[in-house]
Amino acid sequence: MCSSDLLAEMHGPLHPIQQAFSRHHALQCGFCTPGFVMRTLAMGNESVPAEPASVREALAGNLCRCTGYEGIVAAICEVLPVLRQAPSISTVPRPGAGAVDPVARAVSAATPADAARAPAYLRVSTLEEACRVLGEQPEARPLAGGQSLLPTLRLGLAAPSHLIDLQGIAGLQTIEIDAERLLIGAMVPHARVAGDPRVRERWPMLAALARGIADEQVRSVGTLGGAIANNDPAACWPAGVLASAASIHTTRRRIAADDFFNGLFTTALEPGELITGVAFPRAIAGCYLKFEQPASRFALLGVALVKFADHVRVAITGLGGGVMRWSQAESRLDGRFDPAALDGLLLDPALASADLHAPAEYRAHLAGVLLRRAVKRLQGAGR
């Protein structure tokens, strides 16, 4: 773990990133600065070009409310070449002799009340160890990328006794491809799915779906297994998994996607059961389209369409009650794969929820619009 304070302590008086931010007046009120500084450090080890458009894309998810973006972008463009020419200042420092361990600092600063509320943290290295701890601690929760679980804890909506960190289990972080299927490990982050050239070539819908999730920071940490285990009603992966007729591999069994998703934040997983990977069969073509909520990039409504040799599958996310298949649309497209085959077909608004972002009727309308667009994109595939 590394913080902006630790950067200064180990490279003092100020790290080159901090110096660049100061020169370009990119500090503003200072509330967002630590996040921008640490994101810049990470960009130094990535292939982000030192030019404004690429830097702005890499900064998606970091917010500055003082409109200081021009100075921030200019500072990052200036310092990225410096970081890459001097690896000693672009490497995330590790606490050592004379350095202050930020974890110890945070723990020492916590109040007794904070400590009493905090779950115990355990990092495991094998599936056997994870299952054993979950069996011994029924109130424990597995921790994948934490992009949904940690905010839930912060809001007080969950209070597990232990967090079992799965990041150390190497066997959950592989991507395997053969002639008939793609197997993605449960702990593979979205960014790896999006960037893997084999996935992009042979399962382009999945790569595009992963690339459209949230922002780069979330994609670098959030995982496929965590996303489908959480089963957020507006998440993208459940639609892609369900439309693809995927198989969810767990520590106990294999579950067909049709049997896995059971409604709002609910799945077929049993207590202590962990996802190990998701297997996607080879399809002719697929397309995932979503009308996204601008701030979060969650799907206000998303449609996944996958075309197999003898049938199609359509899955919808964002309706509010959890991902579902649209069987009436599938029947029509099986008979004639053409947007015109969907003429007159409307999704029942009773299947959708209304909220501050959209009424149920609008979400139902979007389902038809997006499905027609997806069909048009895939026309001719497999001929």
N, C-alpha and C positions, 0 to 999 in steps of 0.2 A: 504494500500500500504506500502511495506517495502523495504528498500534498504540495501545494505551492509554497507553503512555509518551509517544508523540508528542502525544496529546490534551493531556496536562498541560503539555508543553513549549510548545505553541502557544496555550493558553488559560490558563496557570498562574495561581495555583499549582496549582489542581485544576480540572478541567472540571466544569461543573454536574452531569453524570452521576455523576462520582466523589464530589462533595460530597453528593449525594442518597444514594448508597450508604453513605457514612459516617454520615449522620444517622440512617438506618434500621438501622444495625448489620448491613448486608448484606455485610460484607467477609469475615467468618468466617476461614477459614484462608488465603484469598487465592489458592489455586491456580486456582479457576474464575473469579475476578473479572474478569480481562482479557476473557475470552470474553463474559461477561454485559454488561460495559461496552460493548464494540463492537457487540454485538447490539442494545443499547438505542439506540446512535447510529443504526444502520440503521433501527430502528423509528420513529425520529423523522421519517424521510423516507417512511414507509409509512402506510397508512391504519389502523393498529392502534389501536382505541379505548383510551383511558387508563382501563381498568377491569380488574379482576383476571382474569376468565375469558379475555378476549381476549389479555391479556398472557401468561398461562400457555400458551395455545396457540401464541403466537408464539415462546415460549422453548423449545418442544419441541426436544430435541437438546442443549440446554445443561444439564449435570449439576452439581449441588451436592451433595456427599456429607456436608456438615455440617448438612443440614436447614435451610439458611438461606433457603428459598424465600419465606417470608412477608415478611421484610425486603426481599428482592430485588424481589418483586412490588410492594410498597408504594413502594419507591424509584422504580421505573420509572413507576408510575401518577402519581407526583408530578412527575417531571421531563419526561414526554412533552409536556404543554402548554407547558412552558418552552422546549423545543427548537423547537416549531412556531411560537412567537411571536418567536423570535430566530434567523432562518436562519443567521446568522454562526456560531452555535455548534452547529448541527445538520448542517452540511455537513462531509463528510469532508475534513480539511485536506490540502493538497498541500505537500510539502517545498519550501521556498523559501529566501529569504535569511535566514540565521541559524538555520534549522531543520536538524535532523539527519535525513538520509535514512535511514529504517529499513532499506532494502535494503542500503545501503552499510554500515550498522552491523552487520547480520547477516553480510555477507561478510567484513568486517574481523575479526569475532569467530570466524569459522570456522577450524578447525585445518587444517594442510596435508593431513592424512589426509581430512578432510571434503571439502576442495576437490578432491582427487584422485578421490574416489568420485562426486561430484556430476555429473550430466549437464549439458552446455551447454544454455542456454535461448535459444530463438529465437522471436520473435513475428512472424508473417507477416501480410500484409494481403491476399493473393490466393491463390486455389487453385493457380495456376500456380507461384507461389513455393514453396508448401508441397510440391507434387509434385516440384519440382526438388530441394529440400533432401532430401526422403526418398529420391530417386533417387541423390543424391550420398552420403548417409549411411545405408547399409543397416541400421545398428543404432539409428537414430533412431526415436522413437515420437511419433505425434501426440498432442497434449494437448487434450482437449475440456473437460469440467468438472473432471476430475481426481479425482472422488469414488471411483473404483476404482483408477486408476493410481497416484495419489500414496501411498495406504496400502501398495500393493504395493511401491513403491520403498522406503518406510520400513522395511518388513520384510525388505528384501534379496532379494525374490523376482524382481525385474527390475532390470536395470542398463543402460538405454539410453545411447547415446553423446550423444544430443541429445533435448530435449523441444521439439517444434514446436507452439507455442501457436496454436490456430485461432480464438481469440476475436476477433481483429481482422478476420476475413473477414465483411463485412457481408452478403454474399449467402447465407450459411448460417444467417441468423437471422430468416428471414421465415416467415410462415404465410399460405398462399394457398388460397382456397376458391372453387370454382365449382360448377355444378349437379351435377357427377358425382364430384368428388373433393376431398379435403383433402390439401394438400402441406405438410408440416412440415419446415423446414430442419433440418439435422443439429445445428446449434448452438443451437437453441431450447431453453431450459431447461424442466424439468418444470413449474415454477410458471406459466410463460406459457401452456402448453397447458391447465393446470387453470383458469386465470382468463380465457381468451379467450372472450368471450360467443358468438362464432360457433361455436366448437368445442363449447361447452356446450349450445348449442341443437341443432346438427345431428349431432354425434358425441359425445353425452353419455358413452358408455362410456369414450372416450379421456380426456375431461376428468376423470372420476371416477378412472380408473386413475392418472393423473398426480398427482391430489390425494392419493392414498393412499400415495405413495412416501415412505419415510423421514420426515424432518421438514422444516420450512420452510427451514432453512439449506441442506440438501442439494438440495431442490427448486429453490432459487433459483440453483444453480450447475450441478447435474448436467444433462446434455443427453440428448435422444432418441438422437442419433447415437452418442454415447459409450456409452449403455446397451446398444444392440443390437450394436455392434462388440465390446464386452466379452463379451456373451452369458453373463452369470452364470447358473448353473442355477437360481437362486432369484429372479431379477429379474422384474419385472412386465411391462415393455415387450415382451420377446420373445413372450409369450403374446398380448398385444393385437395386435401386428403380424402374427403367424402366423394367428390366428383371423380377422383382418380381410382376409386375402388381399392384404396390402399389397405394394407394389413398392418396393424399396430402390434409390434412385438414387445412383450413384457417379460418380467422375471418369472412368470408362471405359465404363459400361454400366448397364443396369437389371436387377435381380435379383429374381425372384419370391420372396416370403417362404418358400415351400416349399423353395426351393433355397438359401436364405441360411444358415439355422441348421444347423450340422453337428455338434452335440454340445457337450460340456463346453468352454466358453470358446473355441469354434471356429466360424468362419464361412467363407463362400465368398470373403471378401475376399483379394485377392492382395497381395503386398508392394508398398507404395507407393500402393495404391488407397484412396481416401478416400470415405466416405459424404457425399453432398451434401444428401440429403433423403429423406423417406419419404412415398410417396403412398398414401392410403387411399381405396378406392372407396366410393361411397355404399352403405349397407346399410339394411335396414328397421329393425333394432334390434340392440343388443348389450348384454352384461352381463359384467363382470369381478368375480369374487369371490375373496377369498383368506383363508386362515387364516394369520395372520401371526405371525412370531417377534416377541415383544413388544418387545425391545430395538432391533432393527434395522429392523423392519417389512418385512423380506424375506419372501417367501412360503414358509411351511412347505409350503404347497400352494396353488396358485392356478389357477383355471379361467376361461378367456375363451370366451364363446359369442357368435357373431355370426350373425344371421339375415338371409339374402338372399332374394330373391323366390322362388327355386326350390331352395334348399339351405341347409344350416347348416354352420358350421365350429366345431370345438371344439379348443382348444389348452390344454395343461396345462404349468405351470411348477412348479418345486419338487421334482420327482421325484429330482433329483440328477445326472442324466445330460444335462440340457439340455431345452429346450422341445420338445414333441412334440404331434402331433395325435392325437385319440382317434377313429379311423375307425369303430370299431364303434358308438360312441355317435352319431356323425354319421348313420350309415345308419339307425339306429332313429328318430332325430328327423326325418330326411327323410320317413319314412313316416308319422309321427304325432308332431306337436310337442306332447308332453304328458309330464309327469314319469312317468306310468305306463308310457310306452314304454320306459323304462329299467329297469323291474322285472327283477330277476334278472341284470342286467349288472354285472359287477365288473371293475375294472381289474386286470390281472395284477400282483401284488406284485413279480414279477421285474423289472418296468420301473422300480421305485423303489429308492432307496438307504436304508439305515438309518444313523442317526447319533445323537448324544447328545440331539437334539431329538425324534426320532420314529423308530419302526421302519418298515420298508418297508410292512408290512401296514396300518399306520395311515394312511400317506400315500395308499395305494391306496383305502382306505375314504373318506378325505376327498374324493378326486376325484369319487366318485359322489354324495356328500352335496352338495357345492358345485354340481355340474352340475344336480342336481334343483332346487336353489334358484334357479339362474339361469333354468332353463326356466320355472319357475313365475312368475318376475318378468316374463318376456317373453311369456307367453301372451296372445294377443289383439293383439299388435303387428302392424301391417300389415293388419289386417282392415278 
